[in-house]
Amino acid sequence: MPDLMNPDVRFHASFVTAMDEEPGMVAYLFRGDEETLVDPGVFAGYVAQLIADQSEESPRPEGFVPGTTLWWVDGDEFLGRIAVRHRLTEQLRRVGGHIGYWIRPSARRKGHATAAFRAALPIAYELGIDPALVTCDEDNVGSRRIIEAAGGRFESQVGVKRRYWVPTSHSGSGPAAG
């Protein structure tokens, strides 16, 4: 059964295969290129950086905030990722939000995005985020449905981005609202 896990080098082969399914994501998720991604040492450094990004003190590129990245996996298969940003910059407030998610193309339309997103809400709550700002493109009907089904309340639209506030305190498996 799929679950959220901390990034781990044991998912290297599956992660590389997932990136092959949607090459444009390599630069976005990995902040590098496919050639270096296949190197186990480079991948191990990437995993270490993702884990370090959770700490306020860790160095990061300008404009980036501390964040918890978790991988949605089934056994040894990498299916996707969730990123919970610990706070918002002005840019993230407009178009990025607290939570971002991506599911590899071969695993889409199987309920993984819904399940992974819902599993991330209690994590956001534990980080002191309630509600969480989540954005999606106006033409991404699947993401809109996922966000709205989790209780997301539409606030506004900035360009093509729809902005929703999603409660994290009563997200099913998370801490009870009080």
Secondary structure, DSSP 8 states (H G I E B T S, - for coil): --EEE---GGGHHHHHHHHHHSTHHIIIIISS-HHHHTSHHHHHHHHHHHHHTTSTTS---TT---EEEEEEEETTEEEEEEEEESS--HHIIIIIBSEEEEE-GGGTTTTHHHHHHHHHHHHHHHTT-SSEEEEEETT-HHHHHHHHHTT-EEEEEETTEEEEEE--TTSSSS----
